[in-house]
Amino acid sequence: MAKVCHSCGKGPSFGHSRSHSMVATKRRFDPNLQKVKVLVHGAPRRVHVCTRCLKAGKVTKAP
């Protein structure tokens, strides 16, 4: 499953987890994606959309 928003293209970003001794291990920050039925070119389709795009109304939900 692609961890990319259909509307804005937001994907995972990467960083480090820091332990108590400050040892850095790689980790990834995934966007908050929801599987939503939206209208794509007039047809309803289930796509992954980030919550920021849902809140801003950048996609039109299909009934």
MMTF fields as JSON, N, C-alpha, C and O atoms, coordinates in Angstrom:
{
  "mmtfVersion": "1.0.0",
  "mmtfProducer": "UNKNOWN",
  "numBonds": 251,
  "numAtoms": 252,
  "numGroups": 63,
  "numChains": 1,
  "numModels": 1,
  "chainsPerModel": [1],
  "groupsPerChain": [63],
  "chainIdList": ["A"],
  "bondAtomList": [4, 2, 8, 6, 12, 10, 16, 14, 20, 18, 24, 22, 28, 26, 32, 30, 36, 34, 40, 38, 44, 42, 48, 46, 52, 50, 56, 54, 60, 58, 64, 62, 68, 66, 72, 70, 76, 74, 80, 78, 84, 82, 88, 86, 92, 90, 96, 94, 100, 98, 104, 102, 108, 106, 112, 110, 116, 114, 120, 118, 124, 122, 128, 126, 132, 130, 136, 134, 140, 138, 144, 142, 148, 146, 152, 150, 156, 154, 160, 158, 164, 162, 168, 166, 172, 170, 176, 174, 180, 178, 184, 182, 188, 186, 192, 190, 196, 194, 200, 198, 204, 202, 208, 206, 212, 210, 216, 214, 220, 218, 224, 222, 228, 226, 232, 230, 236, 234, 240, 238, 244, 242, 248, 246],
  "bondOrderList": [1, 1, 1, 1, 1, 1, 1, 1, 1, 1, 1, 1, 1, 1, 1, 1, 1, 1, 1, 1, 1, 1, 1, 1, 1, 1, 1, 1, 1, 1, 1, 1, 1, 1, 1, 1, 1, 1, 1, 1, 1, 1, 1, 1, 1, 1, 1, 1, 1, 1, 1, 1, 1, 1, 1, 1, 1, 1, 1, 1, 1, 1],
  "groupList": [{"groupName": "MET", "atomNameList": ["N", "CA", "C", "O"], "elementList": ["N", "C", "C", "O"], "formalChargeList": [0, 0, 0, 0], "bondAtomList": [1, 0, 2, 1, 3, 2], "bondOrderList": [1, 1, 2], "singleLetterCode": "M", "chemCompType": "L-PEPTIDE LINKING"}, {"groupName": "ALA", "atomNameList": ["N", "CA", "C", "O"], "elementList": ["N", "C", "C", "O"], "formalChargeList": [0, 0, 0, 0], "bondAtomList": [1, 0, 2, 1, 3, 2], "bondOrderList": [1, 1, 2], "singleLetterCode": "A", "chemCompType": "L-PEPTIDE LINKING"}, {"groupName": "LYS", "atomNameList": ["N", "CA", "C", "O"], "elementList": ["N", "C", "C", "O"], "formalChargeList": [0, 0, 0, 0], "bondAtomList": [1, 0, 2, 1, 3, 2], "bondOrderList": [1, 1, 2], "singleLetterCode": "K", "chemCompType": "L-PEPTIDE LINKING"}, {"groupName": "VAL", "atomNameList": ["N", "CA", "C", "O"], "elementList": ["N", "C", "C", "O"], "formalChargeList": [0, 0, 0, 0], "bondAtomList": [1, 0, 2, 1, 3, 2], "bondOrderList": [1, 1, 2], "singleLetterCode": "V", "chemCompType": "L-PEPTIDE LINKING"}, {"groupName": "CYS", "atomNameList": ["N", "CA", "C", "O"], "elementList": ["N", "C", "C", "O"], "formalChargeList": [0, 0, 0, 0], "bondAtomList": [1, 0, 2, 1, 3, 2], "bondOrderList": [1, 1, 2], "singleLetterCode": "C", "chemCompType": "L-PEPTIDE LINKING"}, {"groupName": "HIS", "atomNameList": ["N", "CA", "C", "O"], "elementList": ["N", "C", "C", "O"], "formalChargeList": [0, 0, 0, 0], "bondAtomList": [1, 0, 2, 1, 3, 2], "bondOrderList": [1, 1, 2], "singleLetterCode": "H", "chemCompType": "L-PEPTIDE LINKING"}, {"groupName": "SER", "atomNameList": ["N", "CA", "C", "O"], "elementList": ["N", "C", "C", "O"], "formalChargeList": [0, 0, 0, 0], "bondAtomList": [1, 0, 2, 1, 3, 2], "bondOrderList": [1, 1, 2], "singleLetterCode": "S", "chemCompType": "L-PEPTIDE LINKING"}, {"groupName": "GLY", "atomNameList": ["N", "CA", "C", "O"], "elementList": ["N", "C", "C", "O"], "formalChargeList": [0, 0, 0, 0], "bondAtomList": [1, 0, 2, 1, 3, 2], "bondOrderList": [1, 1, 2], "singleLetterCode": "G", "chemCompType": "PEPTIDE LINKING"}, {"groupName": "PRO", "atomNameList": ["N", "CA", "C", "O"], "elementList": ["N", "C", "C", "O"], "formalChargeList": [0, 0, 0, 0], "bondAtomList": [1, 0, 2, 1, 3, 2], "bondOrderList": [1, 1, 2], "singleLetterCode": "P", "chemCompType": "L-PEPTIDE LINKING"}, {"groupName": "PHE", "atomNameList": ["N", "CA", "C", "O"], "elementList": ["N", "C", "C", "O"], "formalChargeList": [0, 0, 0, 0], "bondAtomList": [1, 0, 2, 1, 3, 2], "bondOrderList": [1, 1, 2], "singleLetterCode": "F", "chemCompType": "L-PEPTIDE LINKING"}, {"groupName": "ARG", "atomNameList": ["N", "CA", "C", "O"], "elementList": ["N", "C", "C", "O"], "formalChargeList": [0, 0, 0, 0], "bondAtomList": [1, 0, 2, 1, 3, 2], "bondOrderList": [1, 1, 2], "singleLetterCode": "R", "chemCompType": "L-PEPTIDE LINKING"}, {"groupName": "THR", "atomNameList": ["N", "CA", "C", "O"], "elementList": ["N", "C", "C", "O"], "formalChargeList": [0, 0, 0, 0], "bondAtomList": [1, 0, 2, 1, 3, 2], "bondOrderList": [1, 1, 2], "singleLetterCode": "T", "chemCompType": "L-PEPTIDE LINKING"}, {"groupName": "ASP", "atomNameList": ["N", "CA", "C", "O"], "elementList": ["N", "C", "C", "O"], "formalChargeList": [0, 0, 0, 0], "bondAtomList": [1, 0, 2, 1, 3, 2], "bondOrderList": [1, 1, 2], "singleLetterCode": "D", "chemCompType": "L-PEPTIDE LINKING"}, {"groupName": "ASN", "atomNameList": ["N", "CA", "C", "O"], "elementList": ["N", "C", "C", "O"], "formalChargeList": [0, 0, 0, 0], "bondAtomList": [1, 0, 2, 1, 3, 2], "bondOrderList": [1, 1, 2], "singleLetterCode": "N", "chemCompType": "L-PEPTIDE LINKING"}, {"groupName": "LEU", "atomNameList": ["N", "CA", "C", "O"], "elementList": ["N", "C", "C", "O"], "formalChargeList": [0, 0, 0, 0], "bondAtomList": [1, 0, 2, 1, 3, 2], "bondOrderList": [1, 1, 2], "singleLetterCode": "L", "chemCompType": "L-PEPTIDE LINKING"}, {"groupName": "GLN", "atomNameList": ["N", "CA", "C", "O"], "elementList": ["N", "C", "C", "O"], "formalChargeList": [0, 0, 0, 0], "bondAtomList": [1, 0, 2, 1, 3, 2], "bondOrderList": [1, 1, 2], "singleLetterCode": "Q", "chemCompType": "L-PEPTIDE LINKING"}],
  "groupTypeList": [0, 1, 2, 3, 4, 5, 6, 4, 7, 2, 7, 8, 6, 9, 7, 5, 6, 10, 6, 5, 6, 0, 3, 1, 11, 2, 10, 10, 9, 12, 8, 13, 14, 15, 2, 3, 2, 3, 14, 3, 5, 7, 1, 8, 10, 10, 3, 5, 3, 4, 11, 10, 4, 14, 2, 1, 7, 2, 3, 11, 2, 1, 8],
  "groupIdList": [1, 2, 3, 4, 5, 6, 7, 8, 9, 10, 11, 12, 13, 14, 15, 16, 17, 18, 19, 20, 21, 22, 23, 24, 25, 26, 27, 28, 29, 30, 31, 32, 33, 34, 35, 36, 37, 38, 39, 40, 41, 42, 43, 44, 45, 46, 47, 48, 49, 50, 51, 52, 53, 54, 55, 56, 57, 58, 59, 60, 61, 62, 63],
  "secStructList": [7, 7, 7, 7, 7, 6, 6, 6, 7, 7, 7, 7, 3, 3, 3, 3, 3, 3, 7, 6, 6, 7, 7, 3, 3, 3, 3, 3, 3, 7, 7, 7, 3, 3, 3, 3, 3, 3, 3, 3, 6, 6, 3, 3, 3, 3, 3, 3, 3, 3, 2, 2, 2, 2, 2, 2, 6, 7, 1, 7, 5, 7, 7],
  "xCoordList": [0.837, 0.0, 0.888, 1.791, 0.634, 1.414, 0.995, -0.194, 1.967, 1.694, 1.78, 2.524, 1.001, 1.04, -0.382, -1.289, -0.568, -1.878, -2.211, -1.366, -3.448, -3.888, -4.012, -3.795, -4.356, -4.605, -3.323, -3.072, -2.516, -1.345, -0.018, 1.011, -0.019, 1.222, 2.115, 3.276, 1.582, 2.377, 2.704, 1.819, 3.974, 4.419, 5.158, 5.166, 5.778, 6.494, 7.764, 8.413, 8.103, 9.378, 10.204, 9.661, 11.494, 12.386, 13.169, 13.436, 13.529, 14.289, 14.959, 15.229, 15.23, 15.897, 15.098, 14.49, 15.109, 14.642, 15.856, 16.931, 15.686, 16.797, 16.503, 15.479, 17.411, 17.252, 17.758, 18.209, 17.676, 18.129, 19.619, 20.063, 20.396, 21.837, 22.153, 23.315, 21.101, 21.214, 21.745, 22.312, 21.573, 21.924, 20.812, 19.63, 21.205, 20.231, 19.96, 20.884, 18.675, 18.264, 17.233, 16.457, 17.237, 16.357, 14.9, 14.592, 14.0, 12.56, 11.868, 12.488, 10.582, 9.848, 8.564, 7.892, 8.247, 7.043, 6.022, 6.167, 4.99, 3.976, 2.888, 2.522, 2.364, 1.26, -0.019, -0.161, -0.944, -2.22, -3.151, -3.871, -3.132, -3.933, -5.2, -5.189, -6.283, -7.561, -8.024, -7.855, -8.611, -9.143, -10.564, -11.461, -10.76, -12.024, -12.525, -11.741, -13.849, -14.46, -14.66, -15.463, -13.92, -13.989, -14.315, -14.209, -14.714, -14.993, -13.702, -13.106, -13.277, -12.087, -12.546, -12.955, -12.478, -12.948, -14.406, -14.783, -15.225, -16.655, -17.062, -18.255, -16.088, -16.408, -15.96, -14.888, -16.765, -16.355, -15.212, -15.217, -14.239, -13.076, -12.559, -12.589, -12.087, -11.5, -10.018, -9.266, -9.602, -8.203, -7.764, -8.59, -6.452, -5.887, -5.71, -5.076, -6.279, -6.209, -5.76, -6.232, -4.837, -4.382, -5.472, -6.315, -5.443, -6.486, -6.44, -7.468, -5.291, -5.201, -6.001, -6.682, -5.923, -6.697, -8.187, -9.006, -8.553, -9.959, -10.534, -11.633, -9.797, -10.26, -10.374, -11.283, -9.436, -9.431, -10.459, -10.714, -11.052, -12.058, -11.45, -12.083, -10.241, -9.572, -10.107, -9.842, -10.848, -11.44, -12.957, -13.44, -13.691, -15.139, -15.509, -15.251, -16.11, -16.498, -17.647, -18.557, -17.602, -18.682, -19.744, -19.405, -21.0, -22.071, -22.144, -22.985],
  "yCoordList": [-1.172, 0.0, 1.244, 1.367, 2.148, 3.37, 4.311, 4.55, 4.835, 5.777, 7.2, 8.026, 7.482, 8.795, 9.309, 8.569, 10.597, 11.236, 11.423, 11.857, 11.094, 11.231, 12.698, 13.042, 13.559, 14.966, 15.794, 16.477, 15.737, 16.636, 15.915, 16.57, 14.58, 13.838, 13.717, 13.326, 14.048, 13.946, 12.481, 11.625, 12.21, 10.855, 10.794, 11.773, 9.668, 9.544, 10.385, 10.579, 10.881, 11.572, 10.736, 9.917, 10.944, 10.088, 10.89, 12.077, 10.226, 10.868, 9.833, 8.718, 10.194, 9.294, 9.154, 10.111, 7.937, 7.729, 7.9, 7.378, 8.629, 8.841, 8.11, 8.346, 7.219, 6.507, 7.383, 8.509, 6.851, 7.614, 7.944, 8.984, 7.043, 7.289, 8.074, 8.193, 8.615, 9.434, 8.661, 9.264, 7.344, 6.545, 6.747, 6.613, 7.07, 7.346, 6.09, 5.467, 5.72, 4.636, 5.227, 6.107, 4.734, 5.289, 4.95, 3.861, 5.899, 5.679, 6.464, 7.294, 6.204, 6.946, 7.497, 6.851, 8.71, 9.4, 9.276, 9.924, 8.449, 8.251, 9.316, 9.684, 9.819, 10.777, 10.082, 8.869, 10.848, 10.312, 10.177, 11.115, 9.005, 8.768, 8.001, 7.086, 8.389, 7.708, 7.239, 7.942, 6.042, 5.522, 6.051, 5.677, 6.932, 7.648, 7.461, 7.386, 7.388, 7.318, 8.741, 9.494, 9.109, 10.468, 10.411, 9.361, 11.554, 11.653, 11.998, 13.05, 11.095, 11.306, 11.304, 10.268, 12.46, 12.642, 12.22, 11.605, 12.552, 12.271, 10.88, 10.593, 9.997, 8.632, 8.411, 8.874, 7.712, 7.446, 6.425, 5.421, 6.713, 5.827, 5.871, 6.928, 4.751, 4.72, 5.042, 4.322, 6.119, 6.537, 6.923, 7.143, 7.003, 7.434, 8.946, 9.49, 9.623, 11.076, 11.427, 10.836, 12.397, 12.805, 13.628, 14.233, 13.641, 14.318, 15.821, 16.483, 16.38, 17.824, 18.194, 19.219, 17.37, 17.63, 17.418, 18.147, 16.436, 16.212, 17.405, 17.865, 17.903, 19.021, 20.296, 21.1, 20.483, 21.692, 21.629, 22.644, 20.465, 20.329, 20.266, 20.69, 19.748, 19.69, 18.545, 18.507, 17.62, 16.513, 16.539, 16.976, 16.07, 15.981, 14.526, 13.648, 14.29, 12.938, 12.447, 13.209, 11.185, 10.58, 10.046, 9.524, 10.159, 9.654, 8.139, 7.559],
  "zCoordList": [0.0, 0.0, 0.0, 0.828, -0.914, -0.99, 0.138, 0.348, 0.849, 1.944, 1.417, 1.947, 0.356, -0.283, -0.424, -0.804, -0.109, -0.24, -1.72, -2.503, -2.096, -3.48, -3.879, -5.041, -2.937, -3.236, -3.297, -4.29, -2.249, -2.178, -2.403, -2.574, -2.407, -2.647, -1.431, -1.547, -0.262, 0.968, 1.26, 1.26, 1.508, 1.801, 3.121, 3.867, 3.424, 4.681, 4.696, 3.668, 5.884, 6.063, 7.035, 7.776, 7.028, 7.789, 8.805, 8.616, 9.882, 10.941, 11.805, 11.357, 13.045, 13.977, 15.258, 15.738, 15.809, 17.169, 18.062, 17.767, 19.152, 20.074, 21.37, 22.011, 21.752, 23.005, 24.155, 23.941, 25.365, 26.539, 26.439, 26.926, 25.799, 25.642, 24.37, 23.982, 23.714, 22.495, 21.285, 20.373, 21.264, 20.094, 19.062, 19.379, 17.822, 16.773, 15.958, 15.435, 15.852, 14.968, 14.012, 14.384, 12.784, 11.758, 12.046, 12.529, 11.744, 11.854, 10.76, 10.096, 10.571, 9.56, 10.15, 10.954, 9.727, 10.162, 9.033, 7.996, 9.226, 8.197, 8.328, 9.444, 7.202, 7.27, 7.715, 7.559, 8.267, 8.734, 7.533, 7.188, 6.901, 5.698, 6.043, 6.866, 5.399, 5.558, 4.188, 3.191, 4.143, 2.889, 2.735, 3.491, 1.741, 1.576, 0.154, -0.792, 0.018, -1.313, -1.81, -1.258, -2.864, -3.405, -4.887, -5.521, -5.429, -6.862, -7.598, -7.368, -8.49, -9.313, -10.767, -11.291, -11.415, -12.801, -12.948, -13.946, -11.951, -12.004, -11.56, -11.461, -11.288, -10.874, -9.424, -9.035, -8.627, -7.246, -7.196, -7.908, -6.336, -6.212, -4.782, -4.152, -4.261, -2.92, -3.03, -3.687, -2.388, -2.417, -1.014, -0.128, -0.825, 0.448, 0.42, -0.484, 1.422, 1.519, 2.926, 3.897, 3.043, 4.369, 5.052, 4.39, 6.374, 7.134, 6.935, 7.08, 6.612, 6.366, 5.114, 5.099, 4.066, 2.84, 3.078, 2.519, 3.897, 4.215, 4.963, 4.653, 5.941, 6.753, 5.935, 6.147, 4.986, 4.167, 3.037, 2.389, 2.789, 1.741, 0.347, -0.62, 0.228, -1.075, -1.94, -3.142, -1.348, -2.104, -1.888, -0.843, -2.885, -2.755, -2.497, -3.321, -1.351, -0.977, -1.849, -2.175, -2.222, -3.005, -2.057, -0.995, -2.405, -1.519, -1.524, -0.836]
}
